[in-house]
């Protein structure tokens, strides 16, 4: 493994152990087994390296979650049962990948100061909206209509993000999968045509 790869791996370990703002150049160099000067040589700055490591971690996580969500539900289950199974898998991720979710929330704040990070996160949200709409509609991503992405995909992503913040701040009282489905049924009644 070269210094660049070692820096990314070490920084990912740091992101799992510390808050973004508390990670020092020395922490990264120690975790990576390379000199502090290598950070500047390969990435230009601590912030650029943190951004690159977080993007790599989110990409890896997205691939894992995508595989999990693509297989949600069981054969012969109703659409509602499969949807509840999807939320069960998502909520499990909030627990199992907690450090990554916290780092993602920190990245949202850091994006205010980094155009590269903001563009990356915005692109990830766009992909997420399309991917969720495709998953829920049972169609390939390339076949999903833009209106469906803006409605179904965006709403599902909003639910996802809101549930994530509840699980990160108060997991004891955060809604479970069945609560999400029941809540959506109640909301649907509010917006049903008269």
N, C-alpha and C positions, 0 to 999 in steps of 0.2 A: 504494500500500500504506500503510495506517495504521500508527500506532505499535505497536498490539497485534500486528498481523501481522508487522511488522518485528522485534519482540522475539522472537516465536516462531521466525521464520526464522533470526535471528542466534543464538539459543540452540541451535537444531538444529545449526548450523555448529560452535558451541562443543563440543557433545556429540560431534561427529565428530573433534574435534581434541584434546580434553582429557578427563581423568577428571572425573566428576561433582563430586567433592570439591575439585578444583583450579580449578573455574570460578568466577571472581569476578564481582561486579556490574559492575566496569569492563570485563571481557572481554565480557560480554553487551552492554553499552551500545555498546562499540566495534564489535563484530560487527554490531549492529543499526542503527547510525547514529542512535541516539536517546539522550536523556539518561538518567542513572542513576535519576533521580526517576521516570521513566516506568514503571520496573519496579514500584515500589510502587503507583503510580496504577492500573496495569492488572492487576496480579497479586497485590499485597499483599506478596510476598516473593520472594527469589531462589529459594527451594525450591519455591514454588508455580509459578513460571515454569518451572523445570527440569522439574518433574513434568508440566506441561501440554505442554511441547515434546517430552518423551520419549513421552508418550501419543500425541501426533500422529505422531511418527516410527514408533512401533510399529504404529499403525493403518495407516499408509501401507505399511509393510513387510508387514503381515499381508495386505493386499489383493494386493500383488504376489506373495507366496508362495502365497496361495490360488489365484491364476490359474495359477501354475506347477504346483502340485501337482494341480490339477484336470485338467491335460493330461498327467500323467505316463504313461510307457510308450508303446508303439507299437501300432498296429493289429495284431491277431493274436498279440500277445505273451501268454505264460502269466501267470497271476496272480503267480507268483514273479518273473518278469521285470519286470512292471509295478511290483511292490513294491521291487525293487532299483533301478529307475529313479527311484522316489519318493525313496529315500534318497540317490541320486546328486544329485538336485536340492536336497535339504535340505543336504547337505554342501557343495555349491557355494555356498549361501547363507551358510554359516558362514565361508567365505573372502571372498566378495564383500561381505557386510554385517557384517564383523567388528566394526567400531566400534559398530554398533547392538546386536549381541549382548553386547558388553562393557558397554555402557550399561544394557542390560536386567539383566545380572547385578548391576551396581551398584544399580539400582533395587530389586532384591530386598532388598538390605541397607538401603537408604534407607526402604523400606516399613515397617521396624520403627519408624520415627519419624513416619510419615505415614499416617493412617487413609485419606485419599483415595487415595493411591498403592496402599496394600494392597488396598482395595476394587477399584480398577481392575485390578490384576494378578490378583486372585482371579477377577474377572469374565472377564478374558481367558483364564485357564486353563479356566474352565467352557466358554467358547465354543470354545476349542481342542480340548477333549476331545470335544465334540459334533461339531465340524467334522471332526476326524480320523476319528471313528467313521463318520460319513456318507460321507466320502471312501473309506475302506477297504471299507465295506459297499455302496458304489454306490447309496446312497439319499439322498433329500433330508434335510437336517438336521431338519426338523420331523417326519419319520417315524421317526427313530432312537429306539428304546426306551431309557429311562433306565438299565436294567441294562446295555445295550450301551455306553452312554456311560461308566458306572462301570468297566467291564471293558476292553473293546477300546480305547475312547478314552483312558482314563486310563493304560493300559499303554503305548500308542503315545506319549502325551505324556511319560511317564517315560523312555522310550527316547530320545525327541527331546532332552529336557533333559540327560540323562546324556551323550549323544553330543556335544551342544553344549559341555559343560564340558571334555570330552576334547579337542575340536578347538581350543578357546580356549587351553588350557594346553599341549598337546603335539601339534600337528598332524602331526608326522612319524610318530608312533606311534599316532595315533588310528585307529580302525577305518574302513575304507572300506565302501561300500555292500554289496559281496559278503561282507565279514566280518560285517556285521550280520545278513544273511540266514542265513549259515552258523551264526552263534551262536544265532539264534532256533530253527533246526532242532535244534540240540543241546539247548537248553532245553526244547523241546517233548517231546523224548525223556525228559527228567527228570520231567515232569509227566503223561506219558501214563498212562491208566488201566491198572492191572495186569490 
